[in-house]
Amino acid sequence: MASVAVSGKSSSDSFQPFEFETTLKVVADSSTLKVVPSKFNFSNEPTAFTSDSLPIVDFSALIAGGGDQRSKALHDLAEACREWGFFILVNHGIPESLMNATFTAIKQFLSLPDSEKKQYEAKSASDPIKCGNFNVANTSNQSFTLWRDYLKLYVHPEFHCPHQPQLLREVVLEYTERTRKLASKLTEAVCNALELDEHYVDEVLKMGSTFQLFAANYYPPCPQPDQAIGIPPHTDHGLFTFLIHNGVAGLQIEHEGKWFNADSPKNSILVNAADQLEILSNGRFKSVKHRAVVNSERERISIVVANGPSGEAVVGPAAALVEKDGRALYGSMKYEEYIESQLTKSRFDGKSLLEQQMIVPDN
């Protein structure tokens, strides 16, 4: 799937191209910047609770041959997806050197001249390579610009990447291949935990042609962190999303109606269950809202890999789970269309796309 575009639909109403003459990096680097420029204004309360309860999942135990160790890891994974929708993945096998090299390559890209980056200026939300920023609208139709520069790449089933810097293509190719394998194993594991047929994943979700997106987010220091936001509250569209960062925290997750800081130790991966997993599990596992807040002191860089089923897969609640529950709690939708809908019409009357997929029984 080279792009996620449905003919006859335009994303221009919700996506505005990046203007390189006013890059956020240039704005933030100004020594005279004391207040947030009006176009970035988004009043929020960036503080959150700190929790030491975020679940930890040992990947090495998860892929063990069997026995108590694997059973415990499967239980930990299922509980994490059920209770928090997030977990810290350890012993995942991705070398620290590769993670560090990926951050190095992203910094090199961010340092390229604007004339070089301009060729990847986003024309639409479905471009397979895009960088910059864009405006978003809230439920009151008030438009604001995110305090973030980004690079987004569609990396599977077709691989897209800028030609410069040279290191970028090399590390993104290896890092996304490794994380794709992690995502496949995690998806198989949750199916085991749900007592679904071991071949269910490949047959229904067509994981051989999984849609995978790589994103790098740059959040410069902000003079007024309560007047701007990196990314507003949202859920992710896929199965599992992986996040690593440069040591500066900023991701917050919603849990039991409160916001919590979601930090992760060095060399671990912060993983969240996404919309398709909640739908597939018929609501057993949760895709929870999360946001990226900014700070006034240090730049933050996060690297995110979103892993989904094939764009051609029609995702709905697993038939075996529907039979157990007596009814489907969610409608089915082709994943390619789900992404397109989230990109162009992410909110309708204040409801997220996932909320729109929920089936409310007739009284």
Long-range contacts (C-beta under 8 A, 24 or more apart in sequence): 1-154, 1-157, 1-158, 1-209, 1-211, 1-310, 1-311, 1-312, 1-336, 2-128, 2-154, 2-158, 2-160, 3-126, 3-127, 3-128, 3-154, 4-126, 4-154, 4-211, 4-311, 4-336, 4-339, 4-340, 4-343, 5-124, 5-126, 5-340, 6-336, 6-337, 6-340, 9-340, 9-344, 10-124, 10-344, 11-124, 11-125, 11-126, 11-343, 11-344, 12-124, 13-344, 14-125, 14-136, 14-137, 14-343, 14-344, 14-345, 14-346, 15-122, 15-124, 15-125, 15-134, 15-343, 15-344, 16-134, 16-135, 17-121, 17-122, 17-123, 17-132, 17-134, 18-121, 18-122, 18-131, 18-132, 18-133, 18-134, 19-132, 20-114, 20-117, 20-118, 20-121, 20-132, 21-114, 23-114, 23-132, 23-133, 23-149, 24-133, 24-145, 24-147, 24-148, 24-149, 24-218, 24-220, 25-110, 25-149, 25-218, 25-220, 28-220, 28-221, 28-222, 29-220, 33-223, 34-223, 35-223, 35-224, 35-227, 36-147, 36-222, 36-223, 36-224, 36-227, 36-228, 39-135, 39-144, 39-145, 40-144, 40-145, 40-146, 40-147, 40-227, 40-228, 41-144, 41-227, 41-228, 42-144, 42-227, 42-228, 42-229, 42-232, 43-226, 43-227, 44-226, 44-229, 44-293, 45-226, 46-225, 46-226, 46-229, 46-252, 46-293, 46-294, 46-295, 48-252, 48-258, 48-259, 48-260, 48-261, 48-293, 49-258, 49-259, 49-260, 49-261, 50-260, 50-261, 51-255, 51-260, 51-261, 53-84, 54-84, 54-86, 54-87, 54-88, 54-260, 54-262, 54-264, 55-79, 55-80, 55-83, 55-84, 55-86, 55-87, 55-88, 56-87, 56-88, 56-90, 57-87, 57-88, 57-89, 57-90, 57-271, 58-90, 58-91, 59-89, 59-90, 59-91, 59-92, 59-93, 59-182, 59-185, 60-91, 60-93, 61-91, 62-185, 62-186, 62-189, 63-185, 73-189, 74-189, 74-192, 74-193, 75-193, 77-186, 77-189, 77-190, 77-193, 78-190, 78-193, 78-194, 78-285, 81-190, 81-273, 81-277, 81-281, 81-284, 81-285, 81-286, 82-284, 82-285, 82-286, 83-286, 84-253, 84-255, 84-286, 84-288, 85-253, 85-272, 85-273, 85-285, 85-286, 85-287, 85-288, 86-253, 86-262, 86-270, 86-271, 86-272, 86-273, 86-288, 86-290, 87-270, 87-271, 88-264, 88-265, 88-268, 88-269, 88-270, 88-271, 89-182, 89-242, 89-268, 89-269, 89-270, 89-271, 90-265, 90-268, 92-182, 92-268, 92-269, 93-178, 93-182, 94-175, 94-178, 94-179, 94-182, 94-269, 96-267, 98-171, 98-174, 98-175, 98-178, 99-175, 99-244, 99-267, 101-167, 101-171, 102-171, 102-172, 102-175, 102-303, 103-246, 103-301, 103-303, 104-167, 104-171, 105-165, 105-167, 105-168, 105-170, 105-171, 105-172, 106-151, 106-168, 106-216, 106-218, 106-301, 106-303, 107-301, 108-165, 108-167, 108-168, 109-151, 109-162, 109-164, 109-165, 109-168, 109-216, 110-149, 110-218, 112-164, 112-165, 116-164, 120-151, 120-162, 125-343, 125-344, 126-340, 126-343, 128-153, 128-154, 128-158, 128-160, 129-153, 129-154, 129-160, 129-161, 129-162, 136-232, 138-232, 139-347, 139-350, 146-229, 146-230, 146-231, 146-232, 147-219, 147-220, 147-222, 147-228, 147-229, 147-230, 147-294, 148-217, 148-218, 148-219, 148-230, 148-231, 148-292, 149-217, 149-218, 149-220, 150-215, 150-216, 150-217, 150-218, 151-215, 151-216, 152-213, 152-214, 152-215, 153-213, 153-214, 153-215, 154-211, 154-212, 154-213, 155-212, 155-213, 155-214, 156-180, 156-209, 156-210, 156-211, 156-212, 157-209, 157-210, 157-211, 157-310, 172-214, 175-214, 175-303, 175-305, 176-212, 176-214, 176-305, 179-212, 179-242, 179-269, 179-305, 179-307, 180-210, 180-212, 180-307, 182-242, 182-269, 183-210, 183-212, 183-239, 183-240, 183-242, 183-305, 183-307, 184-210, 186-239, 186-240, 186-271, 187-239, 187-240, 187-277, 190-277, 190-281, 190-285, 194-281, 194-284, 194-318, 194-321, 195-320, 196-318, 196-320, 196-321, 197-320, 200-318, 204-309, 204-313, 204-315, 204-318, 205-239, 205-276, 205-280, 205-309, 205-310, 205-313, 205-315, 206-309, 206-310, 206-312, 206-313, 207-309, 207-310, 208-310, 209-310, 209-311, 209-312, 210-307, 210-308, 210-309, 210-310, 211-238, 211-308, 211-309, 211-310, 211-311, 211-335, 211-336, 211-339, 212-305, 212-306, 212-307, 212-308, 213-238, 213-305, 213-306, 214-303, 214-304, 214-305, 215-303, 215-304, 215-305, 215-306, 216-301, 216-302, 216-303, 216-304, 217-292, 217-300, 217-301, 217-302, 217-303, 217-304, 218-299, 218-300, 218-301, 219-250, 219-292, 219-294, 219-299, 219-300, 219-301, 219-302, 220-299, 221-294, 221-295, 221-296, 221-297, 221-298, 221-299, 222-294, 222-295, 222-296, 223-296, 224-296, 225-293, 225-294, 225-295, 225-296, 228-294, 229-291, 229-292, 229-293, 229-294, 230-291, 230-292, 230-293, 230-294, 230-300, 231-291, 231-292, 232-291, 233-289, 233-290, 233-291, 234-289, 234-290, 234-291, 234-346, 234-352, 235-274, 235-275, 235-287, 235-288, 235-289, 235-290, 235-352, 235-354, 236-272, 236-274, 236-275, 236-287, 236-306, 237-274, 237-275, 237-276, 237-306, 237-308, 237-338, 237-339, 237-342, 237-353, 238-274, 238-275, 238-276, 238-306, 238-307, 238-308, 238-309, 239-273, 239-274, 239-276, 239-277, 239-280, 239-307, 239-308, 239-309, 240-271, 240-272, 240-273, 240-274, 240-277, 240-307, 241-271, 241-272, 241-274, 241-304, 241-305, 241-306, 241-307, 242-269, 242-270, 242-271, 242-304, 242-305, 242-307, 243-269, 243-270, 243-271, 243-272, 243-302, 243-303, 243-304, 244-269, 244-270, 244-302, 244-303, 245-300, 245-301, 245-302, 245-303, 246-299, 246-300, 246-301, 246-302, 248-295, 248-298, 248-299, 248-300, 248-301, 249-300, 250-292, 250-293, 250-294, 250-295, 250-300, 250-302, 251-290, 251-291, 251-292, 251-302, 252-290, 252-291, 252-292, 252-293, 253-288, 253-289, 253-290, 254-288, 254-289, 254-290, 255-288, 259-291, 262-290, 274-306, 274-308, 275-338, 275-353, 275-354, 275-357, 276-308, 276-309, 276-315, 276-335, 276-338, 278-330, 278-354, 279-315, 279-316, 279-317, 279-330, 279-332, 279-354, 279-357, 280-315, 280-316, 280-317, 280-318, 281-317, 281-318, 281-321, 282-317, 282-318, 282-321, 282-322, 282-325, 282-328, 282-329, 282-330, 283-317, 283-329, 283-330, 284-321, 287-354, 308-335, 308-339, 309-335, 310-335, 311-335, 311-336, 311-339, 312-336, 327-359, 327-361, 328-359, 329-358, 329-359, 330-357, 330-358, 330-359, 331-357, 331-358, 331-359, 333-357
